[in-house]
Every structure is written in structure tokens, then in C-alpha cells.
Amino acid sequence: MNRQLPTFVFAAAALLLAGCPGNDDSGDANPAGGAANGEVEGEVGIDGSSTVEPISSAVSEEMARIHPKVRAPVSTSGTGGGFKRFVVGETDISDASRPIKESETEAARENGVEFIELKIAIDGLTVIVNKENDWINGLTVAQLRKIWEPNSSVTNWSDVNPDWPDEEIKLFGPGTDSGTFDYFTEVVCGESGASRNDYSASENDNVIVTGVSGEKYSLGYLGYAYYVDNQDQLKALAIAPEDVGNESDAANPGDGPYMPKGAVLPNADTVASGEYTPLSRPLFLYVNKASLKKPAVAAYLDFYLSDEGQALVPEVGYVQLNDEQLAETRAKFQGAVEEVGATIP
């Protein structure tokens, strides 16, 4: 995104205004939320997915360096919890690890909230076990379903495979307000929200990390960035989609930890290519169009989609959009800015 021209124009306008009668360089805020001396200021209201939070928080930290008077704290109510606030106009931006639901779109419409959806990164939802797990290196989608489906009869590892320990599986996962929960249940169990409920649930991925790392016979799932940040404490499992064979098709039967045929580990390459299926997914920002008129919000999003802002995506453990995807997101943002008559500071 070419940021030189808007910056030059804004700076030139500020200089001209400074020389006009009745204007000074005191830096008092103007009604639009920018400062009279040309410095952007204001607060950006952000809530939603704990999966997207590492990216948004990294952007907020950099914004504080570039624009010290812009405040952009990131709350993590979960994707669903964030949408509950967003659709009534309480927040400017909703971080989301799934697309908005029709019921949420209708609620926004009823409350007069018009929005745009911006794809900002790609995640590989990661299935994790304790580092001491030495009996499996991967699972099939069918095995995951057997463990996580509603009213599952699985209590011990041996219920999935008699060769595995006759020990209780300690399950950890996102709560029901999480987009990660919605996505996982849809692609694994066949329906969004379809899951057993006798597991330790939290909207905070760090709680899942602590739970799995502290229990030898545990199993959980979370966003890829949280695995990357804690891979010294966790073990990621390779996942085999159902169309590569059934759960008995192991690549190394009777020789070392179980690994199903065709299983793929999540990493930057397999997530970006879609090879890590079906657990690769896009991550989103939902933006209230009216909020784009706030200089702080426009500046925050402009930086988020800049080359510098997008460079933060792999730094926190996620996968960047390809050039075509990023160009599409930038065009959608620019179109919304023009539609509401806003400007990018």
C-alpha cells in the first residue's frame, strides 16, 4: 500500500493551517479526533477472538510507537462474545476466527451497524498433546470426531485404540463463544457447536496451553500461534483427512508412535498451501463502517494492512495472505473508506 502520498498531503495541510490566522500549534484535539498539529489521536475499540489477538496486539504496540496518542487495547471475549458487542455498536473492530453468522448479521442490521469483512491472515488450528505423549504423533479426523463428538463414549485413550494407554484423556479446548470452537466442531464433528461438553473450556488459549502442558494424558486444540509460542511445552499432532484412509492405516504399525497414513503437520508451508486440511482457516477483522470516519481507526487499519503491519503476522506465528489475497483486502478497505467519505491520516 502506497502510504507516501496521503502522508505528504496531510503534512502539507497541517503546515498551511498552522500559518493561518486563528490556528496555533498547541496540539489540542479537533472534533474529528486528530490533533491540530497533525498528530493522530483517539481510541480504537477492539474485542473478539483470542486467536486473532496476538496479531492485533502486535499492531497496537507498533501504533503506540508511531502514533503515541492512539490507544488500541485488545479485549478477548472470543469471536462470539466480540460479535455480541460489535453488532450493537459498542466496538469499532471485531477480531474473528470464523465468518460472521447470519443471525449476527441480522442483529447488526437491526441496530444500524454496517460493516466490512477484512481477511488478514491464515491460521492452522492445531491439535496438541503433552510433550511426554510417546504413543501417537498424529490422528485422523475420524478419531478426533470419535473423541470430541456429542455424547462421546470415549473416556480413556484405549477407547480410541486398544494399543494406547488405559488412562483417562484430559480434554482442553475453547469455550462456546470461541470461533475456534465453532470452526473445529464444524469440520471435525460435522456441525458448528456439536461437541461433548465434559472438557475444560476457556476462551483464553493460554489456559489451554497450561492445561495440556501440565497433564501427561491430555489432548486439546487451539490457534497455531499459541502452539508456536509454546512448542517447548507442547507437541503438535499431524492430522489425516478422512479421504486418505481409515484409522487403521498407519504408516508405521507396531513401530514407534502411531502416525496415520497421509497425516500432515501444521507449519507455515502446509497451512498456506491448504495441505493441512481441514484445519487451515482464514482470520478476519470486522469493521464498523461508521468508525472509519475516526482518524485513529482509519490509521490503525491502514497500518494493519501495510507491508510493515502484515510483517507482524508471521512474527506472532500465523501465515501471511498471498499477494492476491492481500490486494483484495486492501481494495475492500480503501473502497469502504471512500464510501463513507473518510480519510486516512
WOBELJO-V772821 format. One record per pair of residues at least 12 apart in sequence whose C-alpha atoms are under 10 Angstrom apart, sorted by the first residue. I is the first residue (numbers start at 1). J is the second residue. D is the distance in Angstrom with one decimal. If there is no record, write none. Layout:
# WOBELJO-V772821
i;j;d
I;J;D
I;J;D
This chain:
# WOBELJO-V772821
i;j;d
1;302;8.5
1;303;9.4
1;305;7.7
1;306;5.7
1;307;7.1
1;308;9.9
1;326;9.8
1;327;8.6
1;330;7.6
1;331;9.7
2;306;8.4
2;307;9.6
3;302;8.6
3;303;9.2
3;306;8.2
3;344;9.2
3;345;9.5
6;343;8.7
6;344;7.0
6;345;6.8
7;344;8.6
7;345;6.7
8;345;9.8
9;345;9.1
10;38;7.4
10;39;9.9
10;343;9.6
10;344;8.9
10;345;6.5
11;37;9.2
11;38;6.8
11;39;9.5
11;345;9.1
12;38;9.6
13;38;8.6
14;35;9.8
14;36;7.6
14;37;6.5
14;38;5.6
14;39;9.4
15;37;8.3
15;38;8.6
17;36;8.6
17;37;8.9
17;38;9.7
18;36;8.3
18;37;7.6
18;38;9.7
23;36;8.2
23;37;9.6
24;36;7.8
24;37;8.0
25;37;5.4
25;38;9.2
27;39;7.8
29;41;7.7
29;42;9.1
31;294;9.9
32;293;8.0
32;294;6.6
32;295;7.1
32;296;9.6
33;70;9.9
33;293;9.2
33;294;6.3
33;295;6.1
33;296;7.2
33;297;9.9
34;69;9.5
34;70;9.7
34;294;8.4
34;295;6.2
34;296;7.6
34;345;8.5
35;69;9.2
35;295;9.8
38;345;8.5
39;66;9.9
39;67;7.2
39;68;8.8
39;69;7.7
39;70;9.3
39;295;9.9
39;296;10.0
39;345;8.7
40;66;9.6
40;67;6.3
40;68;8.4
40;69;6.6
40;70;6.6
40;294;9.7
40;295;6.5
40;296;6.2
40;297;9.8
40;298;10.0
40;299;7.9
40;345;7.1
41;67;7.2
41;68;7.7
41;69;4.5
41;70;4.6
41;71;7.7
41;294;9.3
41;295;7.4
41;296;5.8
41;297;9.5
41;299;9.6
42;67;9.8
42;68;9.8
42;69;6.5
42;70;5.0
42;71;6.2
42;72;8.6
42;294;7.9
42;295;7.5
42;296;5.3
42;297;8.2
43;69;8.4
43;70;5.8
43;71;4.6
43;72;5.7
43;73;8.3
43;92;9.5
43;294;8.9
43;295;9.5
43;296;6.4
43;297;7.6
43;300;9.9
44;60;9.4
44;70;7.6
44;71;6.2
44;72;4.7
44;73;7.3
44;74;8.9
44;91;7.9
44;92;6.4
44;93;7.7
44;291;8.8
44;294;8.7
44;295;9.6
44;296;6.5
44;297;5.6
44;298;9.4
44;299;9.9
44;300;7.9
44;301;9.9
45;71;8.7
45;72;6.5
45;73;7.1
45;74;7.6
45;75;8.6
45;86;9.4
45;90;7.7
45;91;4.7
45;92;5.0
45;93;6.3
45;94;8.5
45;291;9.5
45;297;8.5
46;72;7.0
46;73;6.7
46;74;5.1
46;75;6.2
46;76;8.6
46;82;8.2
46;85;9.7
46;86;8.9
46;90;9.3
46;91;5.9
46;92;6.2
46;93;4.9
46;94;5.8
46;95;7.2
46;285;9.6
46;286;9.8
46;287;9.5
47;73;8.6
47;74;5.8
47;75;4.5
47;76;5.5
47;77;6.4
47;78;7.9
47;79;8.2
47;81;8.1
47;82;5.0
47;83;8.2
47;84;9.8
47;85;8.0
47;86;8.1
47;90;9.5
47;91;7.0
47;92;8.6
47;93;6.8
47;94;5.3
47;95;6.1
47;96;9.0
48;74;8.2
48;75;6.5
48;76;5.0
48;77;5.1
48;78;4.7
48;79;4.5
48;80;7.1
48;81;6.2
48;82;3.8
48;83;6.8
48;84;9.2
48;85;8.8
48;86;8.9
48;91;9.7
48;93;8.4
48;94;5.3
48;95;4.6
48;96;6.0
48;97;8.7
48;177;9.3
48;178;8.5
48;179;9.0
48;203;9.9
48;285;9.2
48;286;9.8
49;74;9.6
49;75;8.4
49;76;5.7
49;77;6.6
49;78;4.2
49;79;4.3
49;80;7.9
49;81;8.3
49;82;7.0
49;83;9.4
49;94;7.8
49;95;5.1
49;96;5.0
49;97;6.1
49;98;9.0
49;177;8.9
49;178;6.6
49;179;6.8
49;180;8.3
49;203;8.3
49;204;9.3
49;283;9.3
49;284;9.3
49;285;9.6
50;74;9.3
50;75;8.2
50;76;5.1
50;77;7.4
50;78;5.8
50;79;7.7
50;82;9.9
50;95;8.1
50;96;8.5
50;97;8.5
50;174;9.6
50;178;7.9
50;179;9.0
50;180;9.1
50;203;6.9
50;204;6.4
50;205;6.8
50;206;9.4
50;222;9.7
50;223;8.6
50;226;9.8
51;76;8.8
51;78;8.3
51;79;8.8
51;95;8.4
51;96;7.9
51;97;6.6
51;123;8.6
51;125;9.4
51;178;8.8
51;179;8.4
51;180;7.6
51;203;9.3
51;204;8.8
51;205;7.6
51;222;7.8
51;223;5.5
51;224;8.3
51;225;7.7
51;226;8.0
51;283;8.4
51;318;9.7
52;74;9.8
52;76;9.0
52;78;9.5
52;79;9.1
52;94;9.7
52;95;5.9
52;96;6.6
52;97;6.7
52;120;9.2
52;121;8.7
52;122;9.9
52;123;9.1
52;223;8.6
52;225;9.2
52;283;6.8
52;284;7.8
52;285;8.6
52;313;9.8
52;318;9.3
53;74;6.7
53;75;7.8
53;76;7.0
53;78;9.6
53;95;7.2
53;96;9.2
53;316;9.9
54;74;9.2
54;225;7.9
54;226;8.8
54;312;9.3
54;313;8.6
54;315;9.6
54;316;6.3
54;317;8.7
54;318;9.3
55;74;10.0
55;95;9.7
55;120;9.2
55;121;8.9
55;225;9.4
55;304;8.9
55;309;9.0
55;310;8.9
55;311;10.0
55;312;6.7
55;313;5.9
55;314;9.0
55;315;8.7
55;316;6.5
55;317;8.9
55;318;8.4
56;72;8.8
56;73;8.9
56;74;6.9
56;75;9.9
56;95;8.0
56;285;9.3
56;300;9.7
56;301;9.9
56;304;8.0
56;309;9.6
56;312;9.2
56;313;9.2
57;72;8.2
57;73;7.3
57;74;6.1
57;75;9.3
57;312;10.0
57;316;9.9
58;74;9.9
58;304;9.5
58;309;8.6
58;312;6.8
58;313;8.7
58;315;9.1
58;316;7.9
59;72;8.8
59;300;7.8
59;301;9.1
59;303;7.6
59;304;6.2
59;305;9.8
59;308;9.4
59;309;6.3
59;310;8.9
59;311;10.0
59;312;7.3
59;313;9.3
60;72;5.5
60;73;7.0
60;74;8.0
60;300;7.7
60;303;9.6
60;304;8.9
60;309;9.8
61;73;9.1
62;300;9.7
62;303;8.9
62;304;9.6
62;308;9.5
62;309;8.3
62;312;9.5
63;296;9.7
63;299;8.6
63;300;6.9
63;303;7.7
63;304;9.1
63;309;9.4
64;300;9.9
66;303;9.8
67;296;8.9
67;299;9.0
67;300;9.3
69;296;8.9
70;295;9.4
70;296;6.1
70;297;8.8
70;299;9.0
70;300;8.4
71;296;8.2
71;297;9.8
71;300;9.6
72;296;8.7
72;297;8.7
72;300;8.2
74;93;9.6
74;94;9.6
74;95;9.0
75;94;9.6
75;95;9.2
76;94;9.7
76;95;8.5
76;178;9.6
76;203;7.6
76;204;7.7
77;94;10.0
77;95;9.6
77;177;7.5
77;178;8.1
77;203;6.9
77;204;8.7
78;94;9.6
78;95;8.4
78;96;7.8
78;97;8.8
78;174;8.9
78;175;8.2
78;176;8.5
78;177;5.3
78;178;4.5
78;179;6.7
78;180;8.7
78;181;9.7
78;202;9.4
78;203;5.7
78;204;8.2
79;94;7.7
79;95;6.6
79;96;4.9
79;97;6.4
79;98;7.4
79;99;9.3
79;100;8.8
79;176;9.4
79;177;6.1
79;178;5.1
79;179;4.9
79;180;8.2
79;181;9.5
79;182;9.2
79;203;9.1
79;284;10.0
80;94;9.6
80;95;9.8
80;96;8.1
80;97;9.5
80;98;9.3
80;100;8.7
80;101;9.3
80;104;8.9
80;175;10.0
80;176;8.0
80;177;4.5
80;178;5.9
80;179;6.6
80;182;9.2
81;94;9.5
81;96;9.9
81;176;9.4
81;177;5.7
81;178;7.7
81;179;9.5
81;203;9.6
82;94;5.8
82;95;7.1
82;96;7.9
82;177;8.6
82;178;9.3
83;95;8.5
83;96;8.2
83;100;7.9
83;101;9.4
83;104;7.0
83;105;9.3
83;107;9.6
83;108;9.1
83;177;9.5
83;286;8.9
84;104;7.7
84;107;8.8
84;108;9.2
84;177;9.8
85;108;9.9
86;104;9.3
86;107;9.7
86;108;7.7
86;113;8.3
86;115;9.6
86;286;8.5
86;287;8.7
86;288;7.8
87;104;6.8
87;105;7.5
87;106;8.7
87;107;6.0
87;108;4.2
87;109;7.9
87;110;8.7
87;111;6.9
87;112;8.5
87;113;6.3
87;114;8.9
87;115;9.2
87;288;8.8
88;104;10.0
88;107;7.5
88;108;6.3
88;109;9.3
88;110;8.7
88;111;5.8
88;112;8.2
88;113;7.1
89;108;8.1
89;111;7.6
89;112;8.3
89;113;6.4
89;114;9.5
89;288;7.7
89;290;9.5
89;291;9.5
90;288;9.8
91;287;8.8
91;288;7.9
91;291;8.8
92;115;9.5
92;286;8.4
92;287;6.0
92;288;5.4
92;289;8.4
92;290;8.4
92;291;5.7
92;292;8.3
92;294;9.5
92;297;7.5
93;115;9.3
93;116;9.8
93;117;10.0
93;285;6.5
93;286;5.6
93;287;4.7
93;288;6.4
93;289;9.6
93;291;8.4
93;292;10.0
93;297;8.6
93;301;9.4
94;117;9.6
94;284;8.3
94;285;5.7
94;286;5.0
94;287;6.6
94;288;8.6
95;118;9.9
95;120;10.0
95;179;9.8
95;283;8.1
95;284;6.2
95;285;4.9
95;286;6.5
95;287;9.0
96;117;9.6
96;118;9.9
96;119;9.5
96;178;8.7
96;179;6.6
96;180;9.1
96;282;9.3
96;283;6.2
96;284;5.1
96;285;6.0
96;286;7.3
97;119;9.9
97;121;9.8
97;122;9.4
97;123;8.5
97;178;7.9
97;179;4.9
97;180;6.2
97;181;9.4
97;182;8.9
97;183;8.0
97;223;9.1
97;281;7.9
97;282;7.0
97;283;4.8
97;284;6.2
97;285;8.7
98;178;8.9
98;179;5.2
98;180;7.3
98;181;9.5
98;182;7.5
98;183;6.6
98;281;8.0
98;282;7.4
98;283;6.7
98;284;7.2
98;285;9.9
99;117;8.4
99;119;9.6
99;179;8.4
99;182;10.0
99;183;9.5
99;282;8.8
99;283;8.4
99;284;7.4
99;285;9.5
99;286;9.2
100;117;8.7
100;179;9.5
100;284;9.4
100;286;8.5
108;288;9.7
112;290;10.0
113;287;9.6
113;288;6.5
113;289;7.7
113;290;7.9
114;286;9.9
114;287;8.4
114;288;5.9
114;289;5.7
114;290;7.4
114;291;9.9
115;285;10.0
115;286;6.5
115;287;5.3
115;288;4.5
115;289;5.1
115;290;8.2
115;291;9.4
115;336;8.9
116;285;8.3
116;286;5.7
116;287;5.4
116;288;6.8
116;289;6.8
116;332;7.8
116;333;7.8
116;335;10.0
116;336;7.5
117;284;6.7
117;285;6.0
117;286;4.7
117;287;6.6
117;288;9.4
117;329;8.6
117;332;8.3
117;333;8.8
118;283;8.5
118;284;5.5
118;285;5.1
118;286;6.2
118;287;7.8
118;301;9.9
118;305;9.6
118;326;9.5
118;328;9.0
118;329;5.7
118;330;8.3
118;331;9.9
118;332;7.4
118;333;7.4
119;282;6.6
119;283;5.9
119;284;4.5
119;285;6.5
119;286;8.8
119;305;10.0
119;321;8.3
119;325;7.9
119;326;8.0
119;328;8.8
119;329;6.2
119;330;9.5
119;332;9.8
120;282;7.6
120;283;5.9
120;284;5.5
120;285;6.9
120;304;8.5
120;305;7.6
120;310;8.1
120;313;8.6
120;319;9.5
120;320;7.6
120;321;6.8
120;325;8.7
120;326;7.5
120;329;7.4
120;330;9.6
121;272;9.6
121;281;8.8
121;282;5.9
121;283;5.2
121;284;7.2
121;285;9.7
121;310;8.5
121;313;6.9
121;314;9.1
121;318;6.8
121;319;5.9
121;320;5.2
121;321;5.4
121;322;9.2
121;325;9.4
121;326;8.9
122;224;9.5
122;268;9.3
122;271;7.3
122;272;7.0
122;274;9.9
122;280;7.1
122;281;5.7
122;282;4.4
122;283;5.7
122;284;9.0
122;313;9.0
122;314;9.9
122;318;6.3
122;319;5.0
122;320;6.3
122;321;6.7
122;322;9.8
123;222;9.9
123;223;6.6
123;224;6.0
123;225;7.8
123;266;9.3
123;267;9.6
123;268;9.0
123;271;6.9
123;272;8.4
123;279;8.2
123;280;5.7
123;281;5.4
123;282;6.1
123;283;6.7
123;317;8.7
123;318;5.7
123;319;6.4
123;320;9.1
124;222;8.9
124;223;6.6
124;224;5.3
124;225;8.5
124;265;9.5
124;266;6.1
124;267;7.6
124;268;8.4
124;270;8.6
124;271;5.5
124;272;8.6
124;274;9.2
124;276;7.3
124;277;8.7
124;278;9.0
124;279;5.7
124;280;4.3
124;281;6.3
124;282;8.7
124;317;9.9
124;318;7.9
124;319;8.4
125;180;7.5
125;183;8.9
125;184;7.8
125;221;7.0
125;222;5.8
125;223;4.8
125;224;5.5
125;225;9.0
125;226;9.8
125;227;9.3
125;266;8.1
125;271;9.1
125;276;9.3
125;277;9.7
125;278;9.0
125;279;5.3
125;280;6.2
125;281;7.5
126;184;9.8
126;220;8.4
126;221;5.4
126;222;5.5
126;223;5.9
126;224;5.4
126;225;9.0
126;226;8.9
126;227;7.1
126;228;9.7
126;235;9.7
126;236;6.6
126;237;7.5
126;238;8.8
126;239;9.0
126;265;8.8
126;266;6.9
126;267;9.7
126;276;9.9
126;279;7.5
126;280;9.0
127;139;9.0
127;144;9.3
127;173;9.6
127;219;7.4
127;220;5.8
127;221;4.3
127;222;6.8
127;223;8.9
127;224;8.9
127;227;9.0
127;234;9.9
127;235;8.5
127;236;5.9
127;237;5.7
127;238;8.0
127;239;8.1
127;265;9.6
127;266;9.2
127;279;9.3
128;172;9.5
128;208;9.6
128;209;8.8
128;212;7.5
128;213;9.2
128;218;8.4
128;219;5.8
128;220;5.3
128;221;5.7
128;222;7.9
128;224;9.9
128;227;7.8
128;231;9.6
128;234;6.5
128;235;5.5
128;236;4.6
128;237;5.9
128;238;9.4
129;170;9.8
129;171;9.6
129;172;9.8
129;209;9.6
129;211;9.9
129;212;6.2
129;213;7.6
129;215;8.7
129;216;7.9
129;217;7.6
129;218;5.7
129;219;4.7
129;220;6.5
129;221;8.7
129;233;9.4
129;234;6.2
129;235;5.3
129;236;6.5
129;237;7.3
130;209;9.5
130;211;9.2
130;212;5.6
130;213;5.2
130;214;7.4
130;215;6.5
130;216;5.3
130;217;6.9
130;218;6.1
130;219;7.3
130;220;9.3
130;233;7.4
130;234;5.4
130;235;5.9
130;236;8.8
131;212;8.9
131;213;7.1
131;214;9.4
131;215;9.4
131;216;7.5
131;217;9.8
131;218;9.8
131;231;9.0
131;232;8.2
131;233;6.2
131;234;5.2
131;235;5.2
131;236;9.0
132;213;9.1
132;215;9.0
132;216;5.9
132;217;8.4
132;218;9.9
132;233;9.6
132;234;8.9
132;235;8.5
133;215;9.8
133;216;6.4
133;217;7.0
133;218;8.6
133;219;9.7
133;234;9.6
133;235;8.0
133;257;8.9
134;164;9.8
134;216;9.8
134;256;8.1
134;257;5.9
134;258;8.8
135;157;9.9
135;163;8.7
135;164;6.5
135;165;8.1
135;256;7.2
135;257;4.3
135;258;6.0
135;259;9.2
136;164;8.4
136;237;7.9
136;238;9.4
136;256;8.3
136;257;4.5
136;258;4.4
136;259;6.4
136;260;9.2
137;235;8.4
137;236;7.8
137;237;5.4
137;238;6.4
137;239;9.0
137;256;9.1
137;257;5.8
137;258;5.8
137;259;5.3
137;260;8.4
137;263;9.2
137;265;9.3
138;236;8.2
138;237;4.5
138;238;4.3
138;239;5.6
138;240;7.6
138;250;9.6
138;257;8.5
138;258;6.6
138;259;4.9
138;260;6.2
138;261;9.2
138;262;9.8
138;263;6.6
138;264;8.2
138;265;8.2
139;237;6.8
139;238;6.5
139;239;5.3
139;240;6.3
139;241;9.1
139;247;7.8
139;250;9.7
139;258;8.1
139;259;6.9
139;260;6.2
139;261;9.4
139;263;7.3
139;264;9.6
140;188;9.8
140;237;9.9
140;238;8.4
140;239;5.6
140;240;4.5
140;241;6.1
140;242;6.7
140;243;9.9
140;244;9.2
140;245;8.8
140;246;7.6
140;247;6.1
140;248;9.5
140;249;9.7
140;250;10.0
140;259;8.9
140;260;6.5
140;261;8.6
140;262;9.0
140;263;7.3
141;187;8.7
141;188;6.1
141;189;8.8
141;239;6.8
141;240;6.2
141;241;5.5
141;242;5.9
141;243;9.6
141;246;9.3
141;247;8.7
141;263;9.7
141;277;9.6
141;278;8.5
141;279;9.8
142;188;7.7
142;189;8.8
142;240;8.8
142;241;8.1
142;242;6.5
142;245;10.0
142;246;7.7
142;247;7.1
143;160;6.9
143;161;9.2
143;188;9.4
143;239;9.8
143;240;9.6
143;242;9.6
143;246;9.2
143;247;6.9
144;160;9.3
144;188;6.8
144;189;8.2
144;239;9.1
145;184;9.9
145;185;8.6
145;187;9.4
145;188;5.6
145;189;5.3
145;190;8.7
145;195;8.9
146;159;9.4
146;160;7.5
146;188;9.4
146;189;8.5
147;159;8.9
147;160;7.5
147;169;9.1
147;171;9.3
147;189;9.6
147;195;9.3
147;196;8.5
147;219;9.7
148;171;9.0
148;184;9.7
148;185;8.2
148;188;8.3
148;189;7.2
148;194;8.6
148;195;5.7
148;196;5.7
148;197;8.8
148;198;9.6
148;199;9.4
149;185;8.1
149;188;8.3
149;189;5.7
149;190;8.9
149;191;9.8
149;193;9.9
149;194;6.6
149;195;4.9
149;196;5.5
149;197;9.2
150;185;9.9
150;189;8.3
150;193;9.5
150;194;6.1
150;195;4.6
150;196;4.1
150;197;7.4
150;198;9.6
151;194;9.8
151;195;8.0
151;196;5.8
151;197;8.4
151;198;9.2
152;195;8.6
152;196;6.5
152;197;9.6
152;198;9.7
153;196;9.8
154;168;8.9
154;169;8.3
155;167;8.2
155;168;5.6
155;169;6.1
155;170;8.6
155;171;9.7
156;168;4.0
156;169;5.2
156;170;8.7
156;217;9.0
157;169;5.9
157;170;9.6
157;217;8.0
157;218;9.5
157;219;10.0
160;247;9.6
161;247;9.2
161;248;9.3
161;258;9.9
163;254;9.3
163;258;9.6
164;257;9.7
164;258;9.2
165;217;8.6
166;217;9.9
167;216;9.8
167;217;6.9
167;218;9.8
168;217;6.8
168;218;8.3
169;199;9.6
169;215;9.2
169;216;9.1
169;217;5.4
169;218;5.4
169;219;6.7
169;220;9.8
170;198;9.8
170;199;7.4
170;200;8.2
170;211;8.6
170;212;7.9
170;215;7.1
170;216;8.5
170;217;6.0
170;218;4.3
170;219;6.2
170;220;8.4
171;197;9.9
171;198;8.1
171;199;5.1
171;200;6.2
171;201;8.6
171;208;9.2
171;211;8.6
171;212;8.0
171;215;9.5
171;217;8.8
171;218;5.7
171;219;5.1
171;220;5.7
171;221;9.1
172;198;9.5
172;199;5.8
172;200;4.8
172;201;6.0
172;202;8.1
172;205;9.7
172;207;8.7
172;208;5.7
172;209;8.6
172;210;9.6
172;211;6.7
172;212;6.9
172;218;7.4
172;219;6.3
172;220;4.6
172;221;7.1
172;222;9.2
173;199;7.2
173;200;6.4
173;201;5.1
173;202;6.5
173;203;8.3
173;204;9.3
173;205;8.1
173;207;9.0
173;208;6.2
173;209;9.5
173;211;9.4
173;212;9.5
173;219;8.5
173;220;5.3
173;221;5.6
173;222;6.9
174;199;9.5
174;200;8.3
174;201;5.2
174;202;4.9
174;203;5.2
174;204;7.3
174;205;7.1
174;207;9.3
174;208;7.6
174;220;8.7
174;221;7.6
174;222;7.2
174;223;9.9
175;197;9.5
175;199;9.6
175;200;8.5
175;201;4.8
175;202;4.8
175;203;5.2
175;204;8.5
175;205;9.8
176;192;10.0
176;193;7.2
176;195;9.5
176;197;9.6
176;201;8.1
176;202;8.5
176;203;8.0
177;193;9.7
177;202;9.2
177;203;7.1
178;193;10.0
178;201;10.0
178;202;8.6
178;203;6.1
178;204;9.2
179;192;9.6
179;193;9.9
179;203;9.5
179;283;9.7
180;203;9.2
180;221;8.6
180;222;6.9
180;223;7.3
180;281;9.6
181;193;7.0
181;194;9.2
181;195;8.8
181;201;9.7
181;203;9.3
181;221;8.9
181;222;8.7
182;194;8.4
182;195;9.5
183;278;9.9
183;279;8.3
183;280;9.9
183;281;8.3
184;221;8.5
184;222;9.3
184;278;9.1
184;279;7.4
187;277;9.6
187;278;6.6
187;279;7.5
188;241;9.6
188;242;10.0
188;278;8.2
188;279;8.7
199;220;9.4
200;220;9.3
201;220;9.8
203;222;10.0
204;222;9.6
205;221;8.9
205;222;6.4
205;223;7.7
205;225;9.9
205;226;7.0
205;227;9.5
206;222;9.3
206;226;7.4
206;227;9.7
206;230;9.3
208;220;7.0
208;221;7.8
208;222;7.5
208;226;9.4
209;221;9.1
209;222;8.4
209;226;7.7
209;227;7.9
209;229;9.9
209;230;7.5
209;231;9.7
209;233;8.1
209;234;7.6
210;230;9.6
210;233;8.8
210;234;9.5
212;233;8.7
212;234;7.4
212;235;9.5
213;230;9.2
213;231;9.9
213;232;9.5
213;233;5.7
213;234;6.0
213;235;9.0
214;233;8.9
214;234;9.7
219;235;9.8
219;236;10.0
219;237;9.8
220;236;9.8
221;236;9.2
221;237;9.9
223;279;10.0
223;317;9.3
223;318;8.8
224;236;9.4
224;266;7.7
224;267;8.4
224;268;9.5
224;271;9.5
224;280;9.5
224;316;9.6
224;317;6.7
224;318;6.7
224;319;9.3
225;313;9.5
225;314;8.8
225;315;9.2
225;316;6.2
225;317;4.2
225;318;5.7
225;319;9.3
226;316;8.7
226;317;7.6
226;318;9.5
227;266;9.9
227;317;8.4
228;267;9.1
228;316;8.3
228;317;6.0
228;318;8.9
229;316;7.8
229;317;7.3
236;265;7.3
236;266;7.8
237;259;9.0
237;263;8.7
237;264;8.3
237;265;6.4
237;266;8.2
238;259;7.7
238;260;8.4
238;262;8.9
238;263;5.2
238;264;4.7
238;265;4.0
238;266;6.9
238;276;8.6
239;259;8.9
239;260;7.9
239;261;9.4
239;262;8.0
239;263;4.6
239;264;5.3
239;265;6.5
239;266;8.3
239;276;7.5
239;277;7.7
239;278;8.6
239;279;8.5
240;259;9.0
240;260;6.5
240;261;6.9
240;262;5.4
240;263;3.8
240;264;6.3
240;265;9.1
240;276;8.5
240;277;7.8
240;278;8.8
241;260;9.7
241;261;9.5
241;262;7.6
241;263;7.3
241;264;8.9
241;275;10.0
241;276;8.7
241;277;6.4
241;278;6.7
241;279;9.4
242;262;9.5
242;263;10.0
242;277;9.8
242;278;9.5
243;262;9.2
244;260;9.1
244;261;6.9
244;262;5.9
244;263;8.5
245;260;8.4
245;261;6.9
245;262;8.0
246;260;8.2
246;261;8.4
247;259;9.5
247;260;6.5
247;261;8.4
248;260;7.3
248;261;8.7
249;261;5.5
249;262;9.0
250;262;8.9
250;263;9.4
251;263;9.2
263;275;9.8
263;276;8.5
263;277;9.4
264;276;5.8
264;277;8.1
265;277;9.8
266;279;8.8
266;280;8.5
267;317;9.4
267;318;9.1
267;319;8.8
268;314;8.4
268;317;8.4
268;318;7.3
268;319;5.8
268;320;8.8
269;319;8.4
270;319;9.9
271;318;9.0
271;319;7.2
272;318;9.5
272;319;6.4
272;320;7.8
272;321;8.0
272;322;8.4
282;319;9.4
282;321;9.0
283;318;9.6
283;319;9.9
283;321;10.0
285;301;9.5
287;301;9.2
287;333;9.2
287;336;9.7
288;336;9.9
289;333;9.7
289;336;6.8
289;337;7.9
289;339;8.8
289;340;7.1
289;342;9.6
290;336;9.7
290;337;9.5
290;340;7.2
290;341;9.9
290;342;9.1
291;337;9.8
291;340;9.5
291;342;9.3
292;333;9.4
292;336;8.0
292;337;6.4
292;338;9.7
292;339;10.0
292;340;7.6
292;341;8.9
292;342;6.3
292;343;8.2
292;344;8.7
293;337;7.9
293;340;7.3
293;341;7.5
293;342;4.8
293;343;7.2
293;344;8.9
294;342;7.9
294;343;8.8
294;344;9.3
294;345;9.8
295;342;8.2
295;343;7.4
295;344;6.7
295;345;6.3
296;344;9.0
296;345;8.2
297;344;9.0
297;345;9.8
298;333;9.4
298;334;9.9
298;337;7.9
298;342;8.0
298;343;7.3
298;344;5.5
298;345;7.3
299;343;9.0
299;344;5.8
299;345;5.9
300;344;9.3
300;345;9.7
301;330;9.7
301;333;8.3
301;344;9.2
302;330;8.6
302;333;8.3
302;334;8.9
302;344;7.2
302;345;8.9
303;344;10.0
304;330;10.0
305;326;7.8
305;327;9.4
305;329;8.0
305;330;6.6
305;333;8.9
306;326;9.5
306;330;8.6
307;326;9.8
310;326;9.1
